[in-house]
């Protein structure tokens, strides 16, 4: 689609009363992101802009978004270098993600600003997915957030991992997260004073499961 068609689609949705626009994994299209934001503003719309990222972002790129993005929604996947290399082919992920998140916090501060209705208006929410058999990785992630960034940051601790058919025979990824694995991480967050954010029911993997055999797996 052309940028003009994208802008028309966004404004049509905003006209229905939707108040937020999210860019998902947009690191490779930052010029277009900035153009869209500027164009939407020029038309008189002032939505909350959400930058939804895997955390593998360049600090220099994020700096160009200062003043444009309202909410940063990054992942912090790995503290373990070997795990980052094995699962995402990115041995430098822990360093890159930590730097990116620190830059996001520099821009927005550690405290999530909420509206009178309790909806997020400005700030940062860090997501971390607990992986089967990788509790130590998760413990190091939450410790880093609490000790090196801020224990006040909102964290979404996710238990929703599930094995897709291609990894069912994988020795580690072939199962869901165990209750005691997830509890160890959530308990550590409480011990660290990380009381802002969300934890999931262990059964969440039954609810957040796109059907990738469908042509449009994310549509109901």
TORMI-491981 format. One record per residue (C-alpha): residue in one letter; x, y, z. Coordinates in pm, whole numbers, plus 50000, padded with zeros to 5 digits. Example, Ala and Ser with C-alpha at 12.3 -4.5 7.8 and 13.67 -1.06 7.14 Angstrom:
a512304955050780 s513674989450714 
This chain:
x500005000050000 x501005035949952 x501525057650258 x498465077550156 x496285046350168 x497755036450504 x497005070750647 x493455069050514 x492935035250678 x494315047651010 x492165078851016 x489085058350928 x489725036651234 x490435066951453 x487095081251345 x485375051351509 x486695062451849 x489905042251868 x492495063552049 x495745044151997 x497905034851703 x500565007951740 x503555000251520 x504544963551553 x508184953751488 x508774986651303 x512564989251337 x513134985850962 x510545011950858 x511295041051092 x511195067750815 x507685056250725 x506675055951093 x507755092051136 x506005102250815 x502745085850924 x502845102351267 x503495136551112 x500745131950854 x498165120451109 x498995149951336 x498665174151043 x495105161650996 x494235171051353 x494365136551513 x496265131351839 x496245094051913 x498545076752161 x501425062351959 x502735028152064 x506105014151955 x505814976051986 x509284960951952 x511304929352012 x513834951252194 x516544946751932 x516674983751844 x519545007551780 x519825035652033 x520555060051752 x517285050751583 x515255053951900 x516635088651960 x515065100151634 x511665090251777 x511945111352092 x508865132752132 x506905112051879 x506275079052062 x504035079052369 x504395042952484 x507305019452427 x506364982652445 x509634963252412 x510464927052476 x513424918052695 x513874882152581 x517324871152692 x520044877552945 x521854845952836 x524174850652536 x524114814152431 x520314813152448 x520034844752240 x522334829351980 x520554795751978 x516974808151967 x517264841451783 x520674840351612 x521574872451798 x524344866952051 x524444904452118 x520714906152200 x521164911252577 x523464941052527 x521404956452246 x518064952252424 x519404965852753 x520734996852578 x517515001752384 x515364999052694 x517565023452885 x517105048252599 x513335043052608 x513345049652981 x515495080652931 x512815093952698 x509715084152892 x510855078853253 x510295047053457 x506705054253564 x503775045453338 x501335074353313 x497675064253319 x494505082453226 x491555086453461 x490125054953299 x493265035053380 x494555033053024 x498235038452950 x499025072752810 x502815075652830 x505755054552942 x507205020052894 x505994984452950 x508584956652925 x507454921752824 x509284890152915 x508264855352805 x509354827553040 x510674798652831 x510574761852931 x513734750753107 x515214785953108 x514374799453452 x517884813053508 x517604833953194 x514354849153322 x515704855053672 x518654874253529 x516334894953310 x514084906253595 x517074912553819 x518674934153553 x515474954153512 x515094959653886 x518734966653967 x520024984253656 x516945002153525 x514175005953783 x511964983253997 x509095007353930 x508824998553561 x505714980053452 x506574944753344 x504324919953167 x505594885553271 x504214860753021 x503614823453059 x501964818852720 x504744799852542 x503524768852358 x505354745752117 x504294747651755 x504404714651561 x507894720651421 x509474720951769 x507424694051942 x510464670951940 x512864697852061 x514414687552396 x513674721652553 x511114739452338 x508864709152296 x506754716352605 x504994744952782 x506274762953091 x505864744453420 x504014760153710 x507054759653937 x509214775853665 x506854805053623 x506344808453999 x510084811154062 x510274840753828 x507134858253951 x508234853154313 x511604868454233 x509884898954089 x507994903354414 x511224899154611 x512804926354400 x509944950354471 x508614948654116 x504934953354192 x503914972053875 x502684951653584 x500994918953511 x501434881453547 x499494855753348 x497564825053437 x499614794453347 x496814783853113 x497334815352905 x499014794552633 x495534780952552 x494194815952484 x496964834352297 x497474809752016 x497164821451655 x496394794051407 x499274797451162 x497704772150928 x495104798450841 x495744824650574 x494944852050828 x496004836751163 x495384868151369 x491854874751252 x488924861051450 
